[in-house]
Amino acid sequence: MTDSDVKLSAVTTWKDYLELTKPKVVLLILITAVVGMFMATPGMVPWDILIVATVGIGFASGGAAVVNHVVDQKIDAIMARTLKRPIASGKISDKNAIIFAALLSISSMLMLYFYINTLTAILTFFGLVGYAFVYTMYLKRATPQNIVIGGLSGAIPPLLGWTSVDGYGGDIHPHALLLVLIVFVWTPPHFWALAIFRRDEYAKADIPMLPVTHGIDFTKTSIILYTILLIFAGLLPYLTRMSGIIYLISSTILGIIFLVYAIRLKLSKERKIAMDTFKYSINYLLLIFIALLVDHYFRF
């Protein structure tokens, strides 16, 4: 064992490994996945499926997040919000992080394949590869549309939840794809608001985020346009009779509030508005999925 290994083991705790999995992000992912499970059945999701699928999807998401930490460690060390991350700060070695990511990912695939169904395991695998490798290793550094193209892998958790319950025949229900669409359209305005706030850090790290390559004003306009598109996407569950009036009212109000934030961001030069918009976008996604769930069981 080298001196550096001793140093690493002396300061590393389970909390550092937990941080590698981006638990706050994974929690939001799991909420959308669990709602997808409940939307797939008129009754209660069987407890075994609910528990195993949630853990399996969570492990895959966590494994992908660990790979993101490994690949982005040099970038993380430059940016103020990420320089204290476990790998960037030297608390966890690349080797240990990769082993941890492999354990999480393999465990996820085995759980989903043997205890849920093949379709969910395959879709989860593609989602993991899409985020951990296609987005993190290539798209993030290749194009300002990185978050748009790569957003698909981050949008599939509700589909994974749905297929965990309803995917034993190998089919994908169209309503599950509507949930994917909502998250997919939500991702750009959500992330671009943060990118505006952290624009200088992304520029310093040479990451071609939209505010860096096209300017902040262009990005603000793009956020407004995507938010309008999100409002229309949010209407689709009602228009397809997947959801009822409770969801319609909730989705409309939440979308209008999001648009107000986007317009305020466009008209203001205060950086704080960008972070306020980013924080609301998280609440938007959480609340719209809760509205889907409430409407599903209390529909009239």
Contacts in CASP RR format, 6 or more apart in sequence:
PFRMAT RR
TARGET T0000
AUTHOR 0000-0000-0000
METHOD contacts of the structure
MODEL  1
MTDSDVKLSAVTTWKDYLELTKPKVVLLILITAVVGMFMATPGMVPWDIL
IVATVGIGFASGGAAVVNHVVDQKIDAIMARTLKRPIASGKISDKNAIIF
AALLSISSMLMLYFYINTLTAILTFFGLVGYAFVYTMYLKRATPQNIVIG
GLSGAIPPLLGWTSVDGYGGDIHPHALLLVLIVFVWTPPHFWALAIFRRD
EYAKADIPMLPVTHGIDFTKTSIILYTILLIFAGLLPYLTRMSGIIYLIS
STILGIIFLVYAIRLKLSKERKIAMDTFKYSINYLLLIFIALLVDHYFRF
4 93 0 8 1.000
5 93 0 8 1.000
8 90 0 8 1.000
8 91 0 8 1.000
8 92 0 8 1.000
8 93 0 8 1.000
8 96 0 8 1.000
11 91 0 8 1.000
12 86 0 8 1.000
12 91 0 8 1.000
12 92 0 8 1.000
12 96 0 8 1.000
16 86 0 8 1.000
16 91 0 8 1.000
16 92 0 8 1.000
17 86 0 8 1.000
17 92 0 8 1.000
17 100 0 8 1.000
19 85 0 8 1.000
19 86 0 8 1.000
20 62 0 8 1.000
20 65 0 8 1.000
20 66 0 8 1.000
20 69 0 8 1.000
20 85 0 8 1.000
20 86 0 8 1.000
20 87 0 8 1.000
20 92 0 8 1.000
20 97 0 8 1.000
20 100 0 8 1.000
21 61 0 8 1.000
21 62 0 8 1.000
21 63 0 8 1.000
21 65 0 8 1.000
21 66 0 8 1.000
21 104 0 8 1.000
22 61 0 8 1.000
22 62 0 8 1.000
22 65 0 8 1.000
22 68 0 8 1.000
25 61 0 8 1.000
25 65 0 8 1.000
26 58 0 8 1.000
26 61 0 8 1.000
26 62 0 8 1.000
26 65 0 8 1.000
28 282 0 8 1.000
28 285 0 8 1.000
28 286 0 8 1.000
29 57 0 8 1.000
29 58 0 8 1.000
29 61 0 8 1.000
29 154 0 8 1.000
29 157 0 8 1.000
30 54 0 8 1.000
30 57 0 8 1.000
30 58 0 8 1.000
30 61 0 8 1.000
30 157 0 8 1.000
31 286 0 8 1.000
31 289 0 8 1.000
32 157 0 8 1.000
32 158 0 8 1.000
32 179 0 8 1.000
32 183 0 8 1.000
32 285 0 8 1.000
32 289 0 8 1.000
33 53 0 8 1.000
33 54 0 8 1.000
33 57 0 8 1.000
33 58 0 8 1.000
33 157 0 8 1.000
33 158 0 8 1.000
33 160 0 8 1.000
33 161 0 8 1.000
33 164 0 8 1.000
34 50 0 8 1.000
34 54 0 8 1.000
34 161 0 8 1.000
35 158 0 8 1.000
35 179 0 8 1.000
35 289 0 8 1.000
35 290 0 8 1.000
35 292 0 8 1.000
35 293 0 8 1.000
36 158 0 8 1.000
36 159 0 8 1.000
36 161 0 8 1.000
36 162 0 8 1.000
36 165 0 8 1.000
36 176 0 8 1.000
36 179 0 8 1.000
37 45 0 8 1.000
37 49 0 8 1.000
37 50 0 8 1.000
37 53 0 8 1.000
37 161 0 8 1.000
37 162 0 8 1.000
37 164 0 8 1.000
37 165 0 8 1.000
38 45 0 8 1.000
38 293 0 8 1.000
38 296 0 8 1.000
38 297 0 8 1.000
39 158 0 8 1.000
39 162 0 8 1.000
39 175 0 8 1.000
39 176 0 8 1.000
39 179 0 8 1.000
39 242 0 8 1.000
39 292 0 8 1.000
39 293 0 8 1.000
39 296 0 8 1.000
40 161 0 8 1.000
40 162 0 8 1.000
40 163 0 8 1.000
40 164 0 8 1.000
40 165 0 8 1.000
40 166 0 8 1.000
40 173 0 8 1.000
40 176 0 8 1.000
41 165 0 8 1.000
41 166 0 8 1.000
45 165 0 8 1.000
46 165 0 8 1.000
48 115 0 8 1.000
49 116 0 8 1.000
49 164 0 8 1.000
49 165 0 8 1.000
52 111 0 8 1.000
52 112 0 8 1.000
52 115 0 8 1.000
52 116 0 8 1.000
53 112 0 8 1.000
53 116 0 8 1.000
53 120 0 8 1.000
53 160 0 8 1.000
53 161 0 8 1.000
53 164 0 8 1.000
53 165 0 8 1.000
55 111 0 8 1.000
56 107 0 8 1.000
56 108 0 8 1.000
56 111 0 8 1.000
56 112 0 8 1.000
56 116 0 8 1.000
56 124 0 8 1.000
57 108 0 8 1.000
57 112 0 8 1.000
57 124 0 8 1.000
57 157 0 8 1.000
57 160 0 8 1.000
57 161 0 8 1.000
57 164 0 8 1.000
58 108 0 8 1.000
59 104 0 8 1.000
59 105 0 8 1.000
59 107 0 8 1.000
59 108 0 8 1.000
59 111 0 8 1.000
60 104 0 8 1.000
60 105 0 8 1.000
60 108 0 8 1.000
60 109 0 8 1.000
60 112 0 8 1.000
60 124 0 8 1.000
60 125 0 8 1.000
60 127 0 8 1.000
60 128 0 8 1.000
61 128 0 8 1.000
61 157 0 8 1.000
62 101 0 8 1.000
62 104 0 8 1.000
63 100 0 8 1.000
63 101 0 8 1.000
63 104 0 8 1.000
63 105 0 8 1.000
63 108 0 8 1.000
63 128 0 8 1.000
63 132 0 8 1.000
64 101 0 8 1.000
64 105 0 8 1.000
64 127 0 8 1.000
64 128 0 8 1.000
64 130 0 8 1.000
64 131 0 8 1.000
64 132 0 8 1.000
66 97 0 8 1.000
66 98 0 8 1.000
66 100 0 8 1.000
66 101 0 8 1.000
66 104 0 8 1.000
67 98 0 8 1.000
67 101 0 8 1.000
67 132 0 8 1.000
67 133 0 8 1.000
67 136 0 8 1.000
68 131 0 8 1.000
68 132 0 8 1.000
68 136 0 8 1.000
69 76 0 8 1.000
69 85 0 8 1.000
69 86 0 8 1.000
69 87 0 8 1.000
69 88 0 8 1.000
69 97 0 8 1.000
70 87 0 8 1.000
70 94 0 8 1.000
70 97 0 8 1.000
70 98 0 8 1.000
70 101 0 8 1.000
71 132 0 8 1.000
71 136 0 8 1.000
71 137 0 8 1.000
72 82 0 8 1.000
72 136 0 8 1.000
72 140 0 8 1.000
73 85 0 8 1.000
73 87 0 8 1.000
73 88 0 8 1.000
73 94 0 8 1.000
74 88 0 8 1.000
75 82 0 8 1.000
75 205 0 8 1.000
75 207 0 8 1.000
76 82 0 8 1.000
76 83 0 8 1.000
76 85 0 8 1.000
76 87 0 8 1.000
76 88 0 8 1.000
77 83 0 8 1.000
77 88 0 8 1.000
77 89 0 8 1.000
78 201 0 8 1.000
78 204 0 8 1.000
78 205 0 8 1.000
79 198 0 8 1.000
79 201 0 8 1.000
79 202 0 8 1.000
79 204 0 8 1.000
79 205 0 8 1.000
80 201 0 8 1.000
81 198 0 8 1.000
81 201 0 8 1.000
82 88 0 8 1.000
83 89 0 8 1.000
86 92 0 8 1.000
86 97 0 8 1.000
87 93 0 8 1.000
87 94 0 8 1.000
87 97 0 8 1.000
101 132 0 8 1.000
105 128 0 8 1.000
108 124 0 8 1.000
108 128 0 8 1.000
109 121 0 8 1.000
109 124 0 8 1.000
109 125 0 8 1.000
112 120 0 8 1.000
112 121 0 8 1.000
112 124 0 8 1.000
112 164 0 8 1.000
113 121 0 8 1.000
116 164 0 8 1.000
117 163 0 8 1.000
117 164 0 8 1.000
117 167 0 8 1.000
117 168 0 8 1.000
117 169 0 8 1.000
117 170 0 8 1.000
118 170 0 8 1.000
119 163 0 8 1.000
119 167 0 8 1.000
119 168 0 8 1.000
119 169 0 8 1.000
119 170 0 8 1.000
119 172 0 8 1.000
120 160 0 8 1.000
120 161 0 8 1.000
120 163 0 8 1.000
120 164 0 8 1.000
120 167 0 8 1.000
123 156 0 8 1.000
123 159 0 8 1.000
123 160 0 8 1.000
123 163 0 8 1.000
124 160 0 8 1.000
126 153 0 8 1.000
126 156 0 8 1.000
127 153 0 8 1.000
127 154 0 8 1.000
127 156 0 8 1.000
128 153 0 8 1.000
129 153 0 8 1.000
130 150 0 8 1.000
130 152 0 8 1.000
130 153 0 8 1.000
131 150 0 8 1.000
131 153 0 8 1.000
131 154 0 8 1.000
134 150 0 8 1.000
134 153 0 8 1.000
135 146 0 8 1.000
135 149 0 8 1.000
135 150 0 8 1.000
135 151 0 8 1.000
135 153 0 8 1.000
139 146 0 8 1.000
139 149 0 8 1.000
139 150 0 8 1.000
140 146 0 8 1.000
140 207 0 8 1.000
141 206 0 8 1.000
141 207 0 8 1.000
141 208 0 8 1.000
142 208 0 8 1.000
143 149 0 8 1.000
143 208 0 8 1.000
144 208 0 8 1.000
144 209 0 8 1.000
144 210 0 8 1.000
144 212 0 8 1.000
144 213 0 8 1.000
144 214 0 8 1.000
145 210 0 8 1.000
146 208 0 8 1.000
146 209 0 8 1.000
147 187 0 8 1.000
147 188 0 8 1.000
147 191 0 8 1.000
147 192 0 8 1.000
147 195 0 8 1.000
147 209 0 8 1.000
147 210 0 8 1.000
148 187 0 8 1.000
148 188 0 8 1.000
151 184 0 8 1.000
151 187 0 8 1.000
152 180 0 8 1.000
152 184 0 8 1.000
154 183 0 8 1.000
154 187 0 8 1.000
155 180 0 8 1.000
155 181 0 8 1.000
155 183 0 8 1.000
155 184 0 8 1.000
155 187 0 8 1.000
156 180 0 8 1.000
157 183 0 8 1.000
158 176 0 8 1.000
158 179 0 8 1.000
158 180 0 8 1.000
158 183 0 8 1.000
158 289 0 8 1.000
159 172 0 8 1.000
159 176 0 8 1.000
159 177 0 8 1.000
159 179 0 8 1.000
159 180 0 8 1.000
162 172 0 8 1.000
162 173 0 8 1.000
162 175 0 8 1.000
162 176 0 8 1.000
162 179 0 8 1.000
163 170 0 8 1.000
163 172 0 8 1.000
163 176 0 8 1.000
166 173 0 8 1.000
166 176 0 8 1.000
174 240 0 8 1.000
175 237 0 8 1.000
175 240 0 8 1.000
175 242 0 8 1.000
178 236 0 8 1.000
178 237 0 8 1.000
178 240 0 8 1.000
178 242 0 8 1.000
179 237 0 8 1.000
179 292 0 8 1.000
181 233 0 8 1.000
181 236 0 8 1.000
182 230 0 8 1.000
182 233 0 8 1.000
182 234 0 8 1.000
182 236 0 8 1.000
182 237 0 8 1.000
182 288 0 8 1.000
183 285 0 8 1.000
185 226 0 8 1.000
185 229 0 8 1.000
185 230 0 8 1.000
185 233 0 8 1.000
186 230 0 8 1.000
186 281 0 8 1.000
186 284 0 8 1.000
186 285 0 8 1.000
188 222 0 8 1.000
188 223 0 8 1.000
188 226 0 8 1.000
189 222 0 8 1.000
189 223 0 8 1.000
189 226 0 8 1.000
189 227 0 8 1.000
189 230 0 8 1.000
189 258 0 8 1.000
189 262 0 8 1.000
189 277 0 8 1.000
189 281 0 8 1.000
190 278 0 8 1.000
190 281 0 8 1.000
190 282 0 8 1.000
190 285 0 8 1.000
192 209 0 8 1.000
192 210 0 8 1.000
192 211 0 8 1.000
192 219 0 8 1.000
192 222 0 8 1.000
192 223 0 8 1.000
192 226 0 8 1.000
193 223 0 8 1.000
193 265 0 8 1.000
193 274 0 8 1.000
193 275 0 8 1.000
193 277 0 8 1.000
193 278 0 8 1.000
193 281 0 8 1.000
194 274 0 8 1.000
194 275 0 8 1.000
194 278 0 8 1.000
195 202 0 8 1.000
195 209 0 8 1.000
195 210 0 8 1.000
195 211 0 8 1.000
195 212 0 8 1.000
195 219 0 8 1.000
196 211 0 8 1.000
196 216 0 8 1.000
196 219 0 8 1.000
196 220 0 8 1.000
196 265 0 8 1.000
196 271 0 8 1.000
196 274 0 8 1.000
197 271 0 8 1.000
197 274 0 8 1.000
197 275 0 8 1.000
197 278 0 8 1.000
199 209 0 8 1.000
199 211 0 8 1.000
199 212 0 8 1.000
199 215 0 8 1.000
199 216 0 8 1.000
202 209 0 8 1.000
202 211 0 8 1.000
202 212 0 8 1.000
203 212 0 8 1.000
210 218 0 8 1.000
210 219 0 8 1.000
210 222 0 8 1.000
211 219 0 8 1.000
217 266 0 8 1.000
220 262 0 8 1.000
220 265 0 8 1.000
220 266 0 8 1.000
221 266 0 8 1.000
223 262 0 8 1.000
223 265 0 8 1.000
223 266 0 8 1.000
223 277 0 8 1.000
224 259 0 8 1.000
224 262 0 8 1.000
224 263 0 8 1.000
224 266 0 8 1.000
227 255 0 8 1.000
227 258 0 8 1.000
227 259 0 8 1.000
227 262 0 8 1.000
228 259 0 8 1.000
230 255 0 8 1.000
230 258 0 8 1.000
231 251 0 8 1.000
231 252 0 8 1.000
231 255 0 8 1.000
231 256 0 8 1.000
231 258 0 8 1.000
231 259 0 8 1.000
234 251 0 8 1.000
234 255 0 8 1.000
234 288 0 8 1.000
235 248 0 8 1.000
235 251 0 8 1.000
235 252 0 8 1.000
236 242 0 8 1.000
237 243 0 8 1.000
237 244 0 8 1.000
237 247 0 8 1.000
237 251 0 8 1.000
237 292 0 8 1.000
238 244 0 8 1.000
238 245 0 8 1.000
238 247 0 8 1.000
238 248 0 8 1.000
238 251 0 8 1.000
243 292 0 8 1.000
243 295 0 8 1.000
243 296 0 8 1.000
243 299 0 8 1.000
244 295 0 8 1.000
244 299 0 8 1.000
244 300 0 8 1.000
245 295 0 8 1.000
245 299 0 8 1.000
245 300 0 8 1.000
246 291 0 8 1.000
246 294 0 8 1.000
246 295 0 8 1.000
246 298 0 8 1.000
246 299 0 8 1.000
246 300 0 8 1.000
247 291 0 8 1.000
247 292 0 8 1.000
247 294 0 8 1.000
247 295 0 8 1.000
250 287 0 8 1.000
250 288 0 8 1.000
250 291 0 8 1.000
250 294 0 8 1.000
250 295 0 8 1.000
251 288 0 8 1.000
251 291 0 8 1.000
254 284 0 8 1.000
254 287 0 8 1.000
254 288 0 8 1.000
254 291 0 8 1.000
255 284 0 8 1.000
257 280 0 8 1.000
257 284 0 8 1.000
258 280 0 8 1.000
258 281 0 8 1.000
258 284 0 8 1.000
261 273 0 8 1.000
261 276 0 8 1.000
261 277 0 8 1.000
261 280 0 8 1.000
261 281 0 8 1.000
262 277 0 8 1.000
264 273 0 8 1.000
264 277 0 8 1.000
265 273 0 8 1.000
265 274 0 8 1.000
265 277 0 8 1.000
END
